[in-house]
Amino acid sequence: LIVDDLNLIYSSKIHEIRLDNEPMQGFNPNTNSYTVELGEHATLDDIPSIICKRSGRALSGNEISITYPSEIGQPATIVVKAEDGSSITTYTLTFVRKRSTNSNLNNIFVNGEPIPSFSGYVTNYTVDVPYGSKEEPVITVDKGDEGQTIEVIGCSNFPCKAQVIVTAANPNYSTV
């Protein structure tokens, strides 16, 4: 066997991240930061092992360094070196406990009174205010989940439309 050309990979990008030997969903070599949800009561023991591959081969030795977090919510850092040492790419995986997707309320109150027949699955209500009212109604809520954030956009020129924006602990879920 005679080899007269040897091509080295001069990229520090990886092609795959495996968590507990399963491919990480949504991985893109050009995206350097990820949030990975674990179970709701996850501990450090639940952080999966990390394997990185380039061209189907698991990286090891001086071409990769993986630092695991010391707390849930802190990132694991993956530093990858090109084979010729010409570049370094750093990836971070932040492991978090599963966040609630509940963006429904238990109730909405207008001037201290609950909305009749309220349902967290209904998003439009009509509430009568006393004739001649000039003051903006006070709108408060009973959260459906402790991790929700609430924004109330009130109104004062009657008739008007107020909004309650509820964002779940997982910010990808919200209800207006």
C-alpha positions, 0 to 999 in steps of 0.5 A: 500500500502506497499512500502519496496523499494524506488529507487532514481535516482542518475544521474544528466543527463536529458532525454529531453530539450523542447524549448517553449514546443517542443522537442529540436532536436538533444538532447543527454544527454551526450552532454553538449553544444548546439547552437540553431539558432533563426530567423535572427533578433532575440532579447532576447524576442525570446529566448524560454522557457526551460523545462528539463525532466528526466524520463518523469517528468519536473524538478523543485525546487532544482533539476534544475537551469536555467539561461537565457542569457542577450544577444543573443550569450551568453549561457543559463545555465542549472544546474541539480542535482541528486536527492541524490545530488551526482552529478551535470551536466551543459548544455549550450544552446547558442542562436544565430541569424540564420546564412547564408548558402550562400557559393557562390561568386558573382565573382572571379577576376584574376589580376583585371579582372573578370572571363568571364561567372562567376556563383556562382554555377560553381566551376571549371574555366580555366583562361589563363595567358600571355605566359611566366608569372612568377608571381603568379596571384592575385586572389580576390573575390566579396563575395556573402554574407557579413558573408562569409570567404574567403581563397585563395590558389594561385599558381606560377608554371604554369600550376597550380591550385589555390583554393578559399575556401568560407565558409558561415557565418554558418560554416557547409556550404562551397564551394571550 
